[in-house]
Amino acid sequence: MDNKEKKIDTKTLNELIRSGSILLKITLTMMILSIAAVVIYLLDKTNILGIVGNIFGILSPLFIGLIIAWLLEPGINYFVKNKVGRKLATAVVYVIFIFLVILIIALIVPEFVSQVNELITKIPSMLNSINVFINETFSKFNSTDFDLTTLKDNLIDTINESVNNFATDNLAGLVSKLESSLKVISNIVLGLLIGFYLSLDYKKVTKNINMIVPNKYCDDVSKIKKSLNDMLRNYVNGTLLSCLSVMILSLIGFLISGVSSPLLFAIFCAITNLIPYFGPYIGGIPVVIVGFVINPLVGVGCLITVVVVQFLEGNILNPIIVGKATSLHPITMMLSLLVFEYFFGILGMLLAAPIVATIKIICLFFDEKYHFFNKIKES
């Protein structure tokens, strides 16, 4: 009996320790997110965030160049390892990159713009179908004692106003932005040039950055930088491949379903897929609504496509392609999305995962070095 009681006590003790460890991690996560939210709120209220945003806007070509140089560095290294000179390797990789970008733009953008225009022209007929459906639905309740005429009229007015505002403010605005975004294009071209020159002397640039760091912190900075570089590269590569898979699978499903502007909705689903957890719903709702407006069978086809694609992406593609690049707990990710969405909108939701993962890597590094968590447990 004594031996059995000891075994039970040991098991219970292990469960309590495990539960305490989980609660501690959740508490620390809440503390980090709360501190981040307070800091961002104070920066926003003191207008420092706005000033930082303006600085980023002015220096956007430099940041674009840094991102391009960082993304293309593995390709350049591949050629360099195969005994190709650094300058020639950089030129070849950038030529391939520019060619692929131009090819994608030539293939997708004209069709994308035409499908947006096609969707805009079909909005009046879609609204008419919605109005007919609402009138037929409410006419079934005419025999009852309730007067639903006011409710029906308000519902129709609200839907018409919302759809018209969306069409004029978003879809039409999107077309005009695609046709006349000279500033964005010039920043990208300038960023491409900056990225090319940074790639030519990539190692020298990184060495110069390291020279800013005091010697006693060089090893620590190198470790953090390596961890961040591995995480971000795996995250970016995996996410882009996952989004491309979602776009192709969605396009095939929407083409079979017969919905209008299938490429437009497939690209929208791929872009919103960048947002963890909430993105698939944001991307899937519009195409399902449009599908049901066109025809119930089209709506069902769109709904099946969205469900199947998101099931494949969430259970097969994402674990295999993206893997555990960020290693974030779902609760941490959801809280991060809520915080970043509140302050930065959709852009904040897109950047929440890599930013929070970066903070986590830095915190884990300092915990590994100074054992903060162990000290908290012992206190």
C-alpha positions as CSV (number, residue, x, y, z in Angstrom):
1,M,0.0,0.0,0.0
2,D,2.8,2.4,0.9
3,N,4.5,1.9,-2.5
4,K,1.2,2.5,-4.4
5,E,0.5,5.7,-2.4
6,K,4.0,6.9,-3.2
7,K,3.5,6.3,-6.9
8,I,0.2,8.1,-6.9
9,D,1.7,11.0,-5.0
10,T,4.6,11.2,-7.5
11,K,2.1,11.2,-10.5
12,T,0.0,13.9,-8.9
13,L,3.0,16.0,-8.1
14,N,4.2,15.7,-11.7
15,E,0.8,16.8,-13.0
16,L,0.7,19.8,-10.6
17,I,4.2,20.8,-11.7
18,R,3.2,20.5,-15.4
19,S,0.0,22.5,-14.8
20,G,2.0,25.1,-12.9
21,S,4.5,25.4,-15.7
22,I,1.7,25.9,-18.3
23,L,0.0,28.6,-16.1
24,L,3.4,30.3,-15.7
25,K,3.9,30.4,-19.4
26,I,0.4,31.7,-20.0
27,T,0.9,34.4,-17.4
28,L,4.2,35.5,-18.8
29,T,2.7,35.6,-22.3
30,M,-0.1,37.8,-21.0
31,M,2.4,40.0,-19.3
32,I,4.5,40.4,-22.5
33,L,1.5,41.1,-24.6
34,S,0.1,43.6,-22.1
35,I,3.4,45.4,-21.9
36,A,3.6,45.5,-25.7
37,A,0.0,46.8,-25.9
38,V,0.7,49.6,-23.3
39,V,4.0,50.6,-25.0
40,I,2.3,50.8,-28.4
41,Y,-0.7,52.7,-26.9
42,L,1.7,55.3,-25.3
43,L,3.7,55.6,-28.5
44,D,0.4,56.2,-30.4
45,K,-1.0,58.8,-28.0
46,T,2.3,60.7,-27.9
47,N,2.4,60.7,-31.7
48,I,5.8,59.0,-31.7
49,L,4.3,56.1,-33.6
50,G,3.2,58.5,-36.3
51,I,6.7,60.0,-36.5
52,V,8.2,56.5,-36.8
53,G,5.6,55.7,-39.5
54,N,6.6,58.8,-41.5
55,I,10.3,57.9,-41.1
56,F,9.6,54.3,-42.4
57,G,7.6,55.8,-45.3
58,I,10.5,58.1,-46.3
59,L,13.1,55.3,-45.9
60,S,10.8,52.6,-47.5
61,P,13.1,52.1,-50.5
62,L,15.9,51.3,-48.1
63,F,13.8,48.7,-46.2
64,I,12.5,47.3,-49.5
65,G,16.1,46.9,-50.7
66,L,17.2,45.2,-47.4
67,I,14.3,42.8,-47.7
68,I,15.0,42.0,-51.3
69,A,18.8,41.5,-50.6
70,W,17.9,39.2,-47.6
71,L,15.4,37.1,-49.7
72,L,17.8,36.7,-52.6
73,E,20.9,35.9,-50.6
74,P,20.4,32.1,-50.6
75,G,20.2,32.1,-54.4
76,I,23.3,34.2,-54.7
77,N,25.2,31.9,-52.3
78,Y,24.1,28.9,-54.3
79,F,25.9,30.3,-57.4
80,V,28.9,31.4,-55.3
81,K,29.3,27.9,-53.9
82,N,29.4,26.6,-57.5
83,K,32.4,28.8,-58.2
84,V,30.6,31.7,-59.8
85,G,31.9,35.2,-59.0
86,R,29.9,37.3,-56.5
87,K,29.1,40.1,-59.0
88,L,28.0,37.7,-61.8
89,A,26.0,35.6,-59.3
90,T,24.2,38.7,-58.1
91,A,23.5,39.9,-61.6
92,V,22.1,36.5,-62.7
93,V,19.8,36.1,-59.6
94,Y,18.4,39.7,-59.9
95,V,17.8,39.2,-63.7
96,I,15.9,36.0,-62.9
97,F,14.0,37.7,-60.1
98,I,13.0,40.7,-62.2
99,F,12.0,38.4,-65.1
100,L,9.7,36.3,-62.8
101,V,8.1,39.5,-61.3
102,I,7.4,40.9,-64.8
103,L,6.0,37.5,-65.9
104,I,3.7,37.3,-62.9
105,I,2.5,40.9,-63.5
106,A,2.0,40.3,-67.2
107,L,0.0,37.1,-66.6
108,I,-2.1,38.1,-63.5
109,V,-2.6,41.9,-63.3
110,P,-4.5,42.4,-66.6
111,E,-6.8,39.5,-65.9
112,F,-7.1,40.6,-62.2
113,V,-8.1,44.2,-63.2
114,S,-10.6,42.9,-65.9
115,Q,-12.2,40.6,-63.3
116,V,-12.6,43.4,-60.8
117,N,-14.3,45.5,-63.5
118,E,-16.5,42.6,-64.4
119,L,-17.5,42.1,-60.8
120,I,-18.3,45.9,-60.5
121,T,-20.6,45.7,-63.6
122,K,-22.4,42.7,-62.1
123,I,-23.1,44.4,-58.7
124,P,-26.4,45.9,-59.8
125,S,-27.8,42.6,-61.0
126,M,-26.5,40.9,-57.8
127,L,-28.2,43.6,-55.7
128,N,-31.4,43.0,-57.6
129,S,-31.2,39.3,-56.9
130,I,-30.7,40.0,-53.2
131,N,-33.7,42.4,-53.1
132,V,-35.9,39.8,-54.9
133,F,-34.8,37.1,-52.4
134,I,-35.6,39.4,-49.4
135,N,-39.0,40.4,-50.8
136,E,-39.9,36.8,-51.4
137,T,-38.8,35.8,-47.9
138,F,-40.7,38.6,-46.2
139,S,-43.8,38.0,-48.3
140,K,-44.2,34.6,-46.6
141,F,-44.9,36.4,-43.3
142,N,-47.6,38.8,-44.6
143,S,-50.3,36.6,-43.2
144,T,-49.0,37.0,-39.6
145,D,-49.8,39.7,-37.2
146,F,-46.4,41.3,-37.4
147,D,-45.7,44.2,-39.8
148,L,-42.2,43.5,-41.2
149,T,-42.4,46.1,-44.0
150,T,-40.2,48.7,-42.2
151,L,-37.7,46.0,-41.2
152,K,-37.6,44.7,-44.8
153,D,-37.1,48.2,-46.3
154,N,-34.3,49.0,-43.7
155,L,-32.5,45.7,-44.5
156,I,-32.7,46.3,-48.3
157,D,-31.4,49.9,-47.9
158,T,-28.6,48.8,-45.6
159,I,-27.4,46.1,-48.0
160,N,-27.6,48.4,-51.0
161,E,-25.7,51.2,-49.3
162,S,-23.0,48.8,-48.0
163,V,-22.5,47.1,-51.3
164,N,-22.4,50.4,-53.2
165,N,-19.9,51.9,-50.8
166,F,-17.7,48.8,-51.0
167,A,-17.8,48.9,-54.8
168,T,-17.0,52.6,-55.0
169,D,-14.5,52.8,-52.1
170,N,-12.7,49.5,-52.5
171,L,-13.1,47.7,-55.8
172,A,-13.1,50.8,-58.0
173,G,-10.4,52.3,-55.8
174,L,-8.4,49.2,-56.2
175,V,-8.5,49.4,-60.0
176,S,-7.4,53.1,-59.9
177,K,-4.6,52.3,-57.5
178,L,-3.3,49.5,-59.8
179,E,-3.4,51.9,-62.7
180,S,-1.9,55.0,-61.1
181,S,0.4,53.9,-58.2
182,L,3.5,55.6,-59.6
183,K,4.9,56.4,-56.1
184,V,4.7,52.8,-55.0
185,I,6.3,51.6,-58.3
186,S,9.1,54.1,-58.0
187,N,9.8,53.1,-54.4
188,I,10.0,49.4,-55.5
189,V,12.3,50.1,-58.4
190,L,14.5,52.2,-56.1
191,G,14.4,49.5,-53.5
192,L,15.4,47.0,-56.1
193,L,18.5,49.1,-57.1
194,I,19.4,49.5,-53.4
195,G,19.0,45.7,-52.9
196,F,21.3,45.0,-55.8
197,Y,24.1,47.1,-54.4
198,L,23.6,45.7,-50.9
199,S,23.8,42.1,-52.4
200,L,27.1,42.9,-54.1
201,D,28.7,43.6,-50.7
202,Y,26.3,41.7,-48.5
203,K,29.0,40.3,-46.2
204,K,30.7,43.7,-45.9
205,V,27.3,45.2,-45.0
206,T,26.6,42.6,-42.3
207,K,30.2,43.0,-40.9
208,N,29.7,46.8,-40.7
209,I,26.5,46.3,-38.8
210,N,28.3,44.0,-36.4
211,M,31.0,46.6,-35.9
212,I,28.3,48.8,-34.2
213,V,27.9,46.2,-31.5
214,P,30.4,46.3,-28.6
215,N,32.8,43.3,-28.6
216,K,31.5,41.7,-25.4
217,Y,28.0,41.5,-26.9
218,C,29.0,40.2,-30.4
219,D,28.6,36.5,-29.6
220,D,25.1,37.1,-28.1
221,V,24.0,39.2,-31.0
222,S,25.3,36.6,-33.5
223,K,23.3,33.8,-31.8
224,I,20.1,35.9,-31.7
225,K,20.6,37.0,-35.3
226,K,21.1,33.4,-36.5
227,S,17.9,32.2,-34.7
228,L,15.9,35.1,-36.1
229,N,17.3,34.6,-39.6
230,D,16.4,30.9,-39.5
231,M,12.9,31.5,-38.1
232,L,12.0,34.4,-40.5
233,R,13.4,32.6,-43.6
234,N,11.5,29.4,-42.8
235,Y,8.3,31.4,-42.0
236,V,8.5,33.5,-45.2
237,N,9.3,30.6,-47.5
238,G,6.7,28.4,-46.0
239,T,4.0,31.1,-45.9
240,L,4.5,32.1,-49.6
241,L,4.4,28.5,-50.7
242,S,1.3,27.8,-48.6
243,C,-0.5,30.9,-50.0
244,L,0.4,29.9,-53.6
245,S,-1.0,26.4,-52.9
246,V,-4.2,28.0,-51.6
247,M,-4.5,30.3,-54.6
248,I,-4.1,27.4,-57.1
249,L,-6.5,25.1,-55.3
250,S,-9.1,27.9,-54.7
251,L,-8.9,28.9,-58.4
252,I,-9.6,25.3,-59.6
253,G,-12.5,25.0,-57.2
254,F,-14.0,28.4,-58.1
255,L,-13.7,27.7,-61.8
256,I,-15.5,24.4,-61.4
257,S,-18.2,26.1,-59.2
258,G,-18.8,28.7,-61.9
259,V,-18.5,31.8,-59.7
260,S,-17.8,35.2,-61.3
261,S,-14.2,36.5,-61.2
262,P,-12.6,33.3,-59.9
263,L,-9.0,34.6,-60.1
264,L,-10.0,37.7,-58.1
265,F,-11.5,35.6,-55.3
266,A,-8.6,33.0,-55.4
267,I,-6.0,35.8,-55.0
268,F,-8.1,37.3,-52.2
269,C,-8.2,34.0,-50.4
270,A,-4.4,33.5,-50.8
271,I,-3.7,37.0,-49.4
272,T,-6.1,36.7,-46.4
273,N,-4.5,33.3,-45.7
274,L,-1.5,35.2,-44.5
275,I,-3.5,36.0,-41.4
276,P,-3.5,33.0,-39.0
277,Y,-6.9,31.6,-37.8
278,F,-9.1,34.5,-38.9
279,G,-7.8,34.9,-42.5
280,P,-9.5,31.9,-44.1
281,Y,-12.9,33.2,-42.9
282,I,-12.2,36.7,-44.1
283,G,-11.3,35.3,-47.5
284,G,-14.0,32.8,-47.8
285,I,-17.1,34.8,-46.8
286,P,-17.3,37.2,-49.9
287,V,-17.0,34.4,-52.5
288,V,-19.6,32.3,-50.8
289,I,-22.1,35.2,-50.6
290,V,-21.5,36.1,-54.3
291,G,-21.9,32.4,-55.2
292,F,-25.3,32.1,-53.5
293,V,-26.4,35.4,-55.1
294,I,-25.6,34.0,-58.6
295,N,-27.1,30.5,-57.9
296,P,-27.6,28.2,-54.9
297,L,-25.5,25.5,-56.6
298,V,-22.7,28.0,-57.3
299,G,-22.8,29.0,-53.6
300,V,-22.7,25.5,-52.4
301,G,-19.7,24.8,-54.8
302,C,-17.9,27.9,-53.4
303,L,-18.6,26.8,-49.8
304,I,-17.3,23.3,-50.5
305,T,-14.2,24.7,-52.2
306,V,-13.4,27.1,-49.3
307,V,-14.0,24.3,-46.6
308,V,-11.9,21.7,-48.5
309,V,-9.0,24.1,-49.3
310,Q,-8.9,25.4,-45.7
311,F,-9.0,21.8,-44.4
312,L,-6.1,20.8,-46.6
313,E,-4.1,24.0,-45.8
314,G,-4.7,23.8,-42.1
315,N,-4.1,20.1,-41.6
316,I,-1.7,19.1,-44.3
317,L,-0.1,22.1,-46.2
318,N,0.5,24.4,-43.2
319,P,2.1,21.7,-40.9
320,I,4.3,20.3,-43.7
321,I,5.3,23.6,-45.5
322,V,5.3,26.2,-42.7
323,G,5.9,23.7,-40.0
324,K,6.7,25.1,-36.6
325,A,8.7,28.1,-37.9
326,T,7.3,30.5,-35.2
327,S,6.5,27.8,-32.5
328,L,3.7,30.0,-31.1
329,H,0.9,28.6,-29.0
330,P,-2.6,29.1,-30.6
331,I,-3.7,31.2,-27.5
332,T,-0.6,33.4,-27.9
333,M,-1.2,33.8,-31.6
334,M,-4.9,34.8,-31.2
335,L,-4.1,37.3,-28.4
336,S,-1.3,38.8,-30.6
337,L,-3.7,39.1,-33.6
338,L,-6.2,41.0,-31.4
339,V,-3.6,43.4,-30.1
340,F,-1.9,44.1,-33.4
341,E,-5.3,44.4,-35.3
342,Y,-6.5,47.0,-32.7
343,F,-3.5,49.2,-33.3
344,F,-2.4,48.5,-36.9
345,G,-5.5,46.9,-38.6
346,I,-5.0,44.2,-41.3
347,L,-1.3,45.0,-41.7
348,G,-0.8,44.4,-38.0
349,M,-2.5,41.0,-38.3
350,L,-0.1,40.1,-41.1
351,L,2.9,41.0,-39.1
352,A,1.8,39.7,-35.7
353,A,3.2,36.2,-36.1
354,P,6.8,37.1,-37.1
355,I,7.0,40.0,-34.6
356,V,5.7,38.0,-31.6
357,A,8.0,35.1,-32.7
358,T,10.9,37.5,-32.7
359,I,10.1,38.7,-29.2
360,K,9.8,35.1,-28.1
361,I,13.2,34.2,-29.5
362,I,14.8,37.2,-27.7
363,C,13.1,36.4,-24.4
364,L,14.1,32.7,-24.6
365,F,17.7,33.7,-25.4
366,F,17.9,35.9,-22.3
367,D,16.1,33.2,-20.2
368,E,18.7,30.7,-21.4
369,K,21.5,33.0,-20.4
370,Y,20.2,34.5,-17.2
371,H,17.6,31.9,-16.1
372,F,14.8,34.3,-15.5
373,F,12.0,31.7,-15.5
374,N,13.8,29.4,-13.1
375,K,14.3,32.3,-10.7
376,I,10.5,33.1,-10.9
377,K,9.7,29.4,-10.2
378,E,12.1,29.3,-7.3
379,S,10.7,32.5,-5.7
